[in-house]
């Protein structure tokens, strides 16, 4: 390692709820400071739709970078590299002037479910799984097909198709690029051919010129241009050297890099992400495989991702609509801790944030069951919500185990749902695992990885070798009560899935 006196690394994490930014000292790799932008909105013009304006992301990036520089007093010329993490699976369409042609169709939008399912059948399940490890599903390629079919006048004006991180990188540098990992997230990367897959593009009728040139995840991907420097407060010429989807990047931030290691996160969506060294797939596409940040053709690294759309989104809804005004998540946790496991029979099914992949890409909605007006309080609702989301994690972890993902130890960041002892203990008990809580964030992980792209460190393994563990959770004495409640929850889930066709539209 070289000496990096008074030099810093900048990480940006483009979420769907906010933008986070972090400065990391380039020598010690310790976090100097972090900020979060104002909350961003998700628009839903129709049931099952979820859209955001790409320019809104950029506005919040500018807000976050300026706030971070002001907070630290760091001179922008001391920032040596920039890394970007971003919400996965989104679709951004830009014209020749690099202007977004419509709102981005983001990860939790369900409009393309039928398009992906039909393509899976028409191309052939075996062919799709062999080449893409996944059904086209409700991913970026299927969303683009929806635009092609329903908004042909917009489709005809598309110059490039991008993921959210590609758009922010373009705003910073003026360069239109994407990565193999990003293309794999969109079900556009052919693992057999190691290139953009013609099976999908030919089937949907896409000209491959719509997709940007490809750059490695860790590489020189452009430099901050004059316009972006003025808007962000960064120095013109600062190199952008890393971009990755939020879940692969979250795994990297937690030090989950090699086969057998597993990461988890509990933000707007819930995720468990295990790294394997082979091109495995789930025949039912309930969980999905994507290229990991350190993948090479010689040494495959694939992240098997379980995604639960209805996770933090449910708990956030409860905070905003059920809790009294001004109640914090920490207060909700304290009140929930006074309620015994099982929540007095109150049961909550958290799937209310679009189609759930692990349920066969079906949107069954969220459900509150057995509510008793004479027995249940807000605290019961808080407890039942945490239990329901934890049960959804456990339900999905069983699927990962079927694919050979080792879940004996799971690493999670010290934020969002994993700050809850109730939530973490339930998963540790029912999944028979240890959960290690790590002090890091996605923005910090992106910052550290960017240092490799400018040669300050030799590899991702080197830059991620020091991970700060805060605490661990293991099974506790409530395990029998948790199992009884989980069995009831699973029974209710199966009953709802069976009768889903009877729901009102």
C-alpha positions as CSV (number, residue, x, y, z in Angstrom):
1,X,0.0,0.0,0.0
2,X,1.2,3.5,-0.8
3,X,1.0,6.5,1.5
4,X,-2.1,8.6,1.2
5,X,-1.5,11.7,3.4
6,X,-4.7,13.7,3.7
7,X,-6.4,12.1,0.8
8,X,-10.0,10.8,0.8
9,X,-12.4,8.5,-1.0
10,X,-16.0,9.5,-1.8
11,X,-18.9,7.0,-1.9
12,X,-22.4,7.6,-3.1
13,X,-25.3,5.3,-2.5
14,X,-28.3,6.0,-4.7
15,X,-31.3,4.4,-3.0
16,X,-35.0,4.7,-3.7
17,X,-35.6,6.6,-0.4
18,X,-32.6,8.8,-0.2
19,X,-29.0,9.4,-1.3
20,X,-26.2,8.6,1.1
21,X,-22.7,10.0,0.8
22,X,-19.6,9.1,2.8
23,X,-16.0,10.2,3.0
24,X,-13.4,7.7,3.9
25,X,-9.7,8.3,4.8
26,X,-7.7,6.8,2.0
27,X,-4.9,5.6,4.3
28,X,-6.7,4.3,7.4
29,X,-9.9,3.4,5.5
30,X,-11.8,4.8,8.4
31,X,-15.0,6.7,7.8
32,X,-14.5,10.4,8.2
33,X,-18.2,11.5,7.9
34,X,-21.4,10.5,6.3
35,X,-24.6,12.3,5.3
36,X,-28.0,11.5,4.0
37,X,-30.1,13.6,1.6
38,X,-33.8,14.4,2.2
39,X,-36.3,11.6,1.7
40,X,-37.2,11.0,-1.9
41,X,-40.7,10.0,-3.1
42,X,-41.8,7.1,-5.2
43,X,-44.7,7.8,-7.6
44,X,-47.3,5.1,-8.3
45,X,-49.5,6.4,-11.2
46,X,-51.3,3.0,-11.3
47,X,-51.5,0.0,-9.0
48,X,-48.3,-2.0,-9.1
49,X,-46.3,0.8,-10.7
50,X,-43.3,2.5,-9.0
51,X,-41.4,5.4,-10.7
52,X,-38.9,8.1,-9.8
53,X,-37.5,11.0,-11.8
54,X,-33.8,10.4,-12.5
55,X,-33.1,14.1,-12.2
56,X,-34.4,13.9,-8.6
57,X,-31.6,11.4,-7.9
58,X,-29.1,13.9,-9.3
59,X,-30.6,16.8,-7.2
60,X,-30.1,14.7,-4.1
61,X,-26.6,13.6,-5.1
62,X,-25.7,17.3,-5.4
63,X,-27.4,18.0,-2.0
64,X,-25.5,15.2,-0.3
65,X,-22.0,16.0,-1.7
66,X,-22.3,19.7,-0.9
67,X,-23.5,18.8,2.6
68,X,-20.7,16.4,3.1
69,X,-18.0,18.8,2.0
70,X,-19.5,21.5,4.2
71,X,-19.7,19.2,7.2
72,X,-16.1,18.1,6.9
73,X,-14.4,21.1,5.5
74,X,-12.4,18.8,3.2
75,X,-11.0,20.5,0.1
76,X,-12.4,18.8,-3.0
77,X,-8.9,18.4,-4.4
78,X,-8.1,15.9,-1.7
79,X,-10.8,13.5,-3.0
80,X,-8.9,10.9,-5.0
81,X,-11.7,8.7,-6.3
82,X,-15.5,8.2,-6.4
83,X,-17.5,5.0,-6.1
84,X,-21.2,4.6,-6.7
85,X,-23.7,2.1,-5.4
86,X,-27.3,2.2,-6.7
87,X,-30.7,0.7,-6.5
88,X,-30.8,-2.3,-8.8
89,X,-33.1,-3.3,-11.7
90,X,-34.3,0.1,-12.6
91,X,-34.8,1.3,-16.2
92,X,-33.7,4.8,-17.3
93,X,-34.1,5.8,-20.9
94,X,-32.2,8.8,-22.2
95,X,-32.1,10.6,-25.6
96,X,-29.1,11.8,-27.6
97,X,-28.8,14.9,-25.4
98,X,-28.6,12.6,-22.3
99,X,-32.0,13.7,-21.1
100,X,-34.3,11.2,-19.4
101,X,-37.3,10.5,-21.7
102,X,-39.7,9.4,-19.0
103,X,-39.6,8.6,-15.2
104,X,-37.4,5.7,-14.3
105,X,-39.3,2.4,-13.8
106,X,-37.7,1.3,-10.5
107,X,-37.0,-2.1,-8.9
108,X,-40.3,-2.6,-7.1
109,X,-42.5,-1.8,-10.2
110,X,-44.6,-4.8,-11.2
111,X,-45.9,-3.8,-14.6
112,X,-43.6,-6.2,-16.5
113,X,-44.3,-9.4,-14.6
114,X,-46.5,-10.9,-17.4
115,X,-44.0,-9.9,-20.1
116,X,-41.2,-11.7,-18.3
117,X,-43.2,-14.8,-17.6
118,X,-44.4,-15.0,-21.2
119,X,-40.8,-14.6,-22.5
120,X,-39.6,-17.3,-20.1
121,X,-42.1,-19.7,-21.7
122,X,-41.5,-18.6,-25.3
123,X,-37.7,-18.7,-25.1
124,X,-37.7,-21.8,-23.0
125,X,-37.0,-22.3,-19.3
126,X,-33.9,-24.4,-19.8
127,X,-32.4,-21.9,-22.3
128,X,-33.1,-18.9,-20.1
129,X,-31.7,-20.6,-17.0
130,X,-28.6,-21.9,-18.8
131,X,-27.7,-18.5,-20.4
132,X,-29.1,-16.0,-17.8
133,X,-29.5,-18.0,-14.6
134,X,-32.9,-16.4,-14.3
135,X,-36.3,-16.0,-15.8
136,X,-36.6,-12.5,-17.6
137,X,-39.0,-11.9,-14.8
138,X,-39.8,-8.4,-13.8
139,X,-36.3,-7.1,-14.5
140,X,-34.9,-4.3,-16.6
141,X,-35.2,-6.1,-20.0
142,X,-38.8,-6.9,-19.4
143,X,-39.5,-3.3,-18.3
144,X,-37.9,-2.0,-21.6
145,X,-40.1,-4.3,-23.5
146,X,-43.1,-2.7,-21.7
147,X,-42.0,0.7,-22.9
148,X,-41.5,-0.7,-26.4
149,X,-45.1,-2.0,-26.4
150,X,-46.9,0.7,-24.6
151,X,-44.9,3.9,-25.3
152,X,-43.6,3.4,-28.8
153,X,-43.1,7.1,-29.4
154,X,-40.7,7.2,-26.4
155,X,-39.0,4.0,-27.3
156,X,-38.2,5.4,-30.8
157,X,-36.4,8.3,-29.2
158,X,-34.2,6.2,-26.9
159,X,-30.5,6.6,-27.4
160,X,-29.3,4.6,-24.5
161,X,-30.8,2.4,-21.8
162,X,-29.3,2.7,-18.4
163,X,-29.5,1.5,-14.8
164,X,-29.8,4.1,-12.1
165,X,-26.1,4.0,-11.3
166,X,-25.2,4.4,-15.0
167,X,-27.4,7.6,-15.1
168,X,-25.6,9.1,-12.1
169,X,-22.2,8.2,-13.5
170,X,-23.3,9.9,-16.8
171,X,-24.3,13.0,-14.9
172,X,-20.9,13.1,-13.2
173,X,-18.7,12.4,-16.2
174,X,-20.8,12.8,-19.4
175,X,-19.8,9.2,-20.3
176,X,-22.5,6.6,-21.1
177,X,-21.2,3.3,-19.8
178,X,-22.5,0.2,-18.0
179,X,-21.0,-2.9,-16.4
180,X,-21.3,-6.7,-16.7
181,X,-22.8,-6.8,-13.2
182,X,-25.4,-4.2,-14.1
183,X,-26.4,-6.0,-17.3
184,X,-26.7,-9.3,-15.3
185,X,-29.1,-7.5,-12.9
186,X,-31.3,-6.6,-15.9
187,X,-31.2,-10.2,-17.2
188,X,-29.2,-9.0,-20.2
189,X,-25.9,-10.8,-19.6
190,X,-25.3,-14.2,-21.2
191,X,-23.2,-16.2,-18.7
192,X,-22.3,-18.8,-21.4
193,X,-21.2,-16.2,-24.0
194,X,-19.8,-13.7,-21.5
195,X,-21.5,-10.8,-23.3
196,X,-24.9,-9.1,-23.8
197,X,-27.3,-11.9,-24.6
198,X,-28.9,-12.1,-28.0
199,X,-31.5,-14.6,-26.8
200,X,-33.2,-11.8,-24.8
201,X,-32.5,-8.9,-27.1
202,X,-33.6,-10.8,-30.2
203,X,-36.8,-12.1,-28.6
204,X,-37.8,-8.6,-27.4
205,X,-36.6,-7.0,-30.6
206,X,-34.0,-4.7,-29.0
207,X,-31.1,-3.3,-31.0
208,X,-28.0,-3.9,-28.9
209,X,-26.8,-0.4,-29.8
210,X,-29.3,0.8,-27.1
211,X,-27.0,-0.5,-24.4
212,X,-24.0,1.6,-23.4
213,X,-20.4,0.4,-23.8
214,X,-19.2,-1.9,-21.1
215,X,-16.6,-1.1,-18.4
216,X,-15.4,-3.3,-15.6
217,X,-16.9,-2.7,-12.2
218,X,-13.6,-1.4,-10.9
219,X,-12.0,0.8,-13.6
220,X,-11.5,4.3,-14.7
221,X,-15.0,5.2,-15.8
222,X,-14.7,8.9,-16.5
223,X,-13.9,12.1,-14.7
224,X,-16.1,14.7,-13.1
225,X,-16.8,17.3,-15.8
226,X,-17.1,21.0,-15.4
227,X,-20.9,21.1,-15.1
228,X,-21.1,18.4,-12.5
229,X,-18.2,20.0,-10.6
230,X,-20.2,23.2,-10.3
231,X,-23.4,21.4,-9.2
232,X,-21.8,19.0,-6.7
233,X,-19.0,21.1,-5.3
234,X,-16.5,18.4,-6.4
235,X,-13.3,19.1,-8.3
236,X,-13.4,18.8,-12.1
237,X,-11.3,15.8,-13.1
238,X,-11.9,13.7,-10.0
239,X,-12.0,10.1,-11.3
240,X,-15.0,7.8,-11.0
241,X,-13.6,4.3,-10.6
242,X,-16.4,2.0,-9.2
243,X,-20.1,1.3,-9.7
244,X,-22.2,-1.6,-8.5
245,X,-25.8,-2.4,-7.6
246,X,-26.7,-1.8,-4.0
247,X,-26.9,-5.4,-2.9
248,X,-23.5,-6.7,-4.4
249,X,-22.0,-3.4,-3.0
250,X,-23.6,-4.0,0.4
251,X,-22.1,-7.4,0.5
252,X,-18.7,-6.0,-0.5
253,X,-19.0,-3.3,2.3
254,X,-19.6,-6.2,4.8
255,X,-16.6,-8.0,3.6
256,X,-18.7,-10.7,1.8
257,X,-16.5,-11.4,-1.2
258,X,-15.7,-15.1,-1.4
259,X,-17.8,-18.2,-1.8
260,X,-19.5,-19.3,1.3
261,X,-19.9,-15.8,2.7
262,X,-23.4,-14.3,3.2
263,X,-24.7,-10.7,3.6
264,X,-28.1,-9.3,4.6
265,X,-29.8,-5.9,4.6
266,X,-33.1,-4.7,5.9
267,X,-33.8,-1.4,4.2
268,X,-36.9,-0.6,2.1
269,X,-36.6,-4.1,0.8
270,X,-35.0,-7.0,2.7
271,X,-32.1,-9.0,1.1
272,X,-30.0,-12.0,1.9
273,X,-27.1,-12.4,-0.5
274,X,-24.8,-15.4,-0.7
275,X,-21.6,-15.7,-2.8
276,X,-21.0,-18.9,-4.8
277,X,-18.3,-19.9,-7.3
278,X,-20.6,-21.5,-9.9
279,X,-23.4,-20.6,-12.2
280,X,-26.2,-22.1,-10.1
281,X,-29.8,-21.1,-10.5
282,X,-33.2,-21.7,-8.9
283,X,-35.5,-23.5,-11.5
284,X,-38.4,-21.5,-10.0
285,X,-36.5,-18.1,-10.1
286,X,-37.7,-17.4,-6.6
287,X,-34.1,-16.2,-5.8
288,X,-31.8,-14.9,-8.5
289,X,-28.1,-15.0,-9.4
290,X,-26.1,-12.0,-10.5
291,X,-22.5,-11.3,-11.2
292,X,-20.7,-10.3,-8.0
293,X,-18.4,-7.3,-7.9
294,X,-15.2,-9.4,-8.1
295,X,-16.4,-11.8,-10.8
296,X,-14.0,-12.9,-13.5
297,X,-14.5,-15.5,-16.1
298,X,-11.5,-17.5,-14.8
299,X,-12.8,-17.2,-11.2
300,X,-16.6,-17.0,-11.2
301,X,-18.3,-15.1,-8.4
302,X,-22.1,-15.1,-8.4
303,X,-24.3,-13.5,-5.8
304,X,-27.5,-15.5,-5.1
305,X,-30.0,-12.9,-4.0
306,X,-33.2,-13.3,-2.0
307,X,-35.2,-10.1,-2.2
308,X,-38.2,-9.3,0.0
309,X,-39.9,-6.2,-1.3
310,X,-42.2,-5.8,1.7
311,X,-39.7,-5.4,4.5
312,X,-38.6,-2.0,5.8
313,X,-41.3,-0.5,3.5
314,X,-43.9,-2.2,5.8
315,X,-42.3,-1.0,9.0
316,X,-41.9,2.5,7.6
317,X,-45.6,2.5,6.7
318,X,-46.5,1.6,10.2
319,X,-44.2,4.3,11.6
320,X,-45.8,7.0,9.4
321,X,-49.5,5.8,9.5
322,X,-50.0,3.8,12.8
323,X,-47.5,5.2,15.3
324,X,-48.1,8.5,16.9
325,X,-46.5,11.6,15.3
326,X,-42.9,11.9,16.3
327,X,-42.4,8.3,17.4
328,X,-39.0,7.0,16.5
329,X,-38.0,3.5,15.4
330,X,-36.1,3.2,18.7
331,X,-39.3,4.0,20.6
332,X,-41.2,1.4,18.6
333,X,-38.6,-1.2,19.4
334,X,-38.8,-0.4,23.1
335,X,-42.6,-0.7,23.1
336,X,-42.5,-3.9,21.0
337,X,-40.0,-5.4,23.5
338,X,-42.7,-5.3,26.2
339,X,-45.0,-7.6,24.2
340,X,-44.2,-11.4,24.4
341,X,-43.2,-13.4,21.3
342,X,-46.2,-14.1,19.2
343,X,-47.7,-10.6,19.6
344,X,-50.8,-12.0,21.3
345,X,-51.9,-13.9,18.1
346,X,-51.6,-10.8,15.9
347,X,-50.1,-11.8,12.6
348,X,-48.7,-9.6,9.8
349,X,-47.8,-10.6,6.3
350,X,-45.5,-7.9,4.9
351,X,-45.8,-8.4,1.2
352,X,-47.3,-5.0,0.2
353,X,-44.6,-3.5,-2.0
354,X,-45.2,-5.0,-5.4
355,X,-44.8,-8.5,-6.9
356,X,-42.6,-10.8,-4.7
357,X,-40.0,-12.9,-6.6
358,X,-39.9,-15.5,-3.9
359,X,-43.7,-15.9,-4.2
360,X,-43.5,-16.5,-7.9
361,X,-43.7,-12.8,-8.9
362,X,-47.2,-12.5,-7.5
363,X,-48.4,-9.4,-5.6
364,X,-50.5,-10.8,-2.7
365,X,-50.5,-7.5,-0.8
366,X,-49.9,-7.0,2.9
367,X,-52.2,-8.6,5.5
368,X,-53.0,-8.0,9.1
369,X,-54.6,-11.1,10.6
370,X,-56.4,-11.8,14.0
371,X,-56.6,-8.1,15.0
372,X,-58.5,-8.0,18.3
373,X,-59.7,-4.4,19.1
374,X,-60.0,-5.4,22.8
375,X,-56.5,-6.9,23.2
376,X,-54.1,-5.4,20.7
377,X,-52.3,-2.1,21.1
378,X,-49.9,-0.2,18.9
379,X,-47.1,-2.1,20.6
380,X,-48.6,-5.4,19.5
381,X,-48.7,-4.0,15.9
382,X,-45.0,-3.0,16.1
383,X,-44.0,-6.5,17.5
384,X,-46.1,-8.3,14.9
385,X,-44.6,-6.3,12.1
386,X,-41.1,-7.1,13.2
387,X,-42.0,-10.7,13.5
388,X,-43.7,-10.9,10.2
389,X,-40.7,-9.4,8.3
390,X,-38.3,-11.7,10.2
391,X,-40.4,-14.7,9.3
392,X,-40.3,-13.6,5.6
393,X,-36.5,-13.6,5.8
394,X,-36.5,-17.1,7.4
395,X,-38.9,-18.4,4.7
396,X,-36.5,-17.1,2.0
397,X,-33.4,-18.4,3.7
398,X,-34.8,-21.9,3.4
399,X,-34.8,-21.4,-0.4
400,X,-31.2,-20.3,-0.4
401,X,-30.2,-23.4,1.6
402,X,-31.9,-25.6,-1.1
403,X,-29.4,-24.1,-3.6
404,X,-26.4,-24.9,-1.4
405,X,-25.8,-21.4,0.0
406,X,-24.3,-21.7,3.4
407,X,-26.1,-19.5,5.9
408,X,-24.4,-20.5,9.2
409,X,-23.1,-16.9,9.5
410,X,-24.8,-13.9,8.1
411,X,-23.3,-10.4,8.1
412,X,-25.4,-7.3,8.3
413,X,-24.9,-3.6,8.6
414,X,-25.7,-1.7,11.8
415,X,-28.6,0.1,10.3
416,X,-32.3,-0.2,9.4
417,X,-34.1,-3.4,10.6
418,X,-30.9,-5.1,11.8
419,X,-30.7,-2.5,14.5
420,X,-33.7,-4.2,16.1
421,X,-32.7,-6.9,18.6
422,X,-36.2,-8.4,18.2
423,X,-35.9,-8.8,14.4
424,X,-32.3,-10.0,14.4
425,X,-32.8,-12.5,17.2
426,X,-35.8,-14.1,15.5
427,X,-33.9,-14.7,12.3
428,X,-30.9,-16.1,14.2
429,X,-33.1,-18.5,16.2
430,X,-35.3,-19.8,13.4
431,X,-32.6,-19.9,10.7
432,X,-30.1,-21.5,13.2
433,X,-27.4,-19.0,12.3
434,X,-25.2,-16.3,13.8
435,X,-25.8,-12.8,12.7
436,X,-22.7,-10.6,12.9
437,X,-23.4,-6.8,12.9
438,X,-20.8,-4.8,11.1
439,X,-20.1,-1.0,11.3
440,X,-20.3,0.0,7.7
441,X,-22.6,1.4,5.0
442,X,-23.1,1.0,1.3
443,X,-21.6,4.4,0.6
444,X,-18.5,3.5,2.7
445,X,-18.1,0.3,0.7
446,X,-18.3,2.1,-2.6
447,X,-15.8,4.6,-1.4
448,X,-13.3,1.9,-0.4
449,X,-13.7,0.0,-3.6
450,X,-13.1,3.1,-5.7
451,X,-9.5,3.3,-4.2
452,X,-8.7,0.1,-6.1
453,X,-9.7,1.7,-9.4
454,X,-7.0,4.5,-9.0
455,X,-4.3,2.1,-7.8
456,X,-4.2,3.1,-4.2
457,X,-4.8,-0.5,-3.3
458,X,-4.1,-3.7,-5.2
459,X,-7.4,-5.5,-4.9
460,X,-10.8,-5.5,-3.4
461,X,-9.7,-8.2,-0.9
462,X,-6.9,-5.8,0.4
463,X,-9.2,-2.8,0.8
464,X,-11.9,-4.8,2.6
465,X,-9.7,-6.8,4.9
466,X,-10.5,-4.8,8.0
467,X,-14.1,-5.1,9.0
468,X,-15.4,-3.7,12.3
469,X,-17.7,-6.2,14.1
470,X,-20.0,-4.6,16.7
471,X,-22.0,-7.5,18.1
472,X,-23.6,-10.9,17.2
473,X,-27.0,-12.4,17.6
474,X,-27.7,-16.1,18.1
475,X,-30.7,-18.2,19.0
476,X,-32.3,-17.4,22.3
477,X,-34.6,-18.9,24.9
478,X,-37.7,-17.7,22.9
479,X,-37.0,-20.2,20.1
480,X,-40.0,-22.5,20.8
481,X,-42.4,-19.5,20.9
482,X,-40.8,-18.1,17.7
483,X,-41.3,-21.5,16.0
484,X,-44.9,-21.7,17.0
485,X,-45.6,-18.2,15.7
486,X,-43.6,-18.9,12.5
487,X,-45.6,-22.0,11.8
488,X,-48.8,-20.0,12.2
489,X,-47.4,-17.3,9.9
490,X,-46.4,-19.8,7.2
491,X,-49.9,-21.4,7.4
492,X,-51.5,-18.0,6.9
493,X,-49.2,-17.2,4.0
494,X,-50.0,-20.5,2.2
495,X,-53.7,-19.8,2.7
496,X,-53.5,-16.3,1.3
497,X,-51.4,-17.5,-1.7
498,X,-53.9,-20.3,-2.4
499,X,-56.8,-17.9,-2.4
500,X,-55.0,-15.0,-4.0
501,X,-57.1,-15.2,-7.2
502,X,-60.2,-14.3,-5.1
503,X,-58.7,-10.9,-4.1
504,X,-60.3,-7.7,-5.4
505,X,-58.4,-6.0,-8.2
